[in-house]
Amino acid sequence: YDVTSAARLIECMRRLLKPSGVAYIAAKSYYFGVGGSTRQFEEQVAQREKERRLDSVGRWQDGASNVREVLRLGPVVGAE
C-alpha cells in the first residue's frame, strides 16, 4: 500500500462498515517498489480510526516469497 491508496481504503471501510462491523484484509507484509507495509497501514488506521483497530490475525512465511498476513479491522473493545 502507498499512503494515498491506504487512505482511500480506510475511508471506504469507514463508510461501508456498520459500527460493529469487521473487515478482513489479506495483504503482503511488504510492498517492494511501492514503499508500503502492513505496519504502515496499521499506523494510518490508528491515526484515522479512533473507534476501530487493526490486528494481525494470521501470518504466513515460507522463506521463499513475501510474508503474507490477514488483518482484522474491527471495533475497539468498549467503543461500541
MOCORCOR-V849008 format. One record per pair of residues at least 12 apart in sequence whose ideal C-beta (glycine too) atoms are under 7 Angstrom apart, sorted by the first residue. I is the first residue (numbers start at 1). J is the second residue. If there is no record, write none. Layout:
i	j
I	J
I	J
This chain:
i	j
1	31
1	36
1	41
2	34
2	35
2	36
6	36
6	41
6	44
7	44
10	44
10	45
10	48
10	49
13	73
14	49
19	75
19	80
20	75
20	80
22	72
22	73
22	74
23	73
24	70
24	72
25	71
25	73
26	70
27	69
27	71
28	66
28	68
29	66
29	67
29	68
29	69
30	66
30	67
38	69
38	71
42	54
45	73
51	75
51	76
51	79
52	73
52	74
52	75
52	76
53	74
53	76
54	71
54	73
55	71
55	72
56	69
56	71
57	70
57	71
57	72
58	70
